[in-house]
Amino acid sequence: MKLTKKAKNIEKLYSDGEFINIQEQEPMPPPRPFWAVRKENREIKENPTMVINEISRLFNAKMRENVDVGIMTQMSAKIILSVVADNDGLSQLDIVRLSSLRPPTVSLTVNKMEEEGLVRREVDPNDKRACRIFISEAGREHRKRVFESIKQIEKIIMSGIDGQEYDILMKLLTKMRDNILLDGPFQKKK
């Protein structure tokens, strides 16, 4: 493995806290999960929610490599695009209700998405003070690319998992999601 001049001077921190020169470490080990880097975080790897969070972080990094640009790098824009694509013609208040995002977040994100041509606003014919949000053709194309990318990444994530393991995984993840939803609305605790 040939290293660039810059790479020759870089040192890597391993979980034991010692620095090892990259030149002495060939081949490079696979990337470590964030929770394995420091000794005091090793117990976190036993926590399923942290593993789920790590998978989500890695998934989102892959998505950014493949399709995310502009406002679509923000999770709020991804959520809004999905909600609007499934329910064209919503008001911003409807989007807030369906997305669990805060009203200012929805307002700012929709403005940016409109500037980038992913959605369009139309005045509500029944209430001239209100606007309805519609997905544009560019938004539909972006969503199509997102789904194609998700399928590719899912193949990577699910490789080596058989049908029975998949069924168990989906049952457990669904149960975890339902538990968090049953806990109540996503609001700041006072």
Protein Blocks (a to p, Z undefined) as FASTA:
>chain_A
ZZdfklmmpccddfkopacdfklmccddddddfklmpmklmmmmmpmklmmmmmmmmmmm
mmmmmmpgcjllpmklmmmmmmmmmmghiafklmmmmnopafklmmmmmmmmmmnopacc
dddfklmkbccddddfklmmmmmmmmmmmmmmmmmmmgoiafklmmmmmmmmmmmmmmmm
mnopcdddZZ
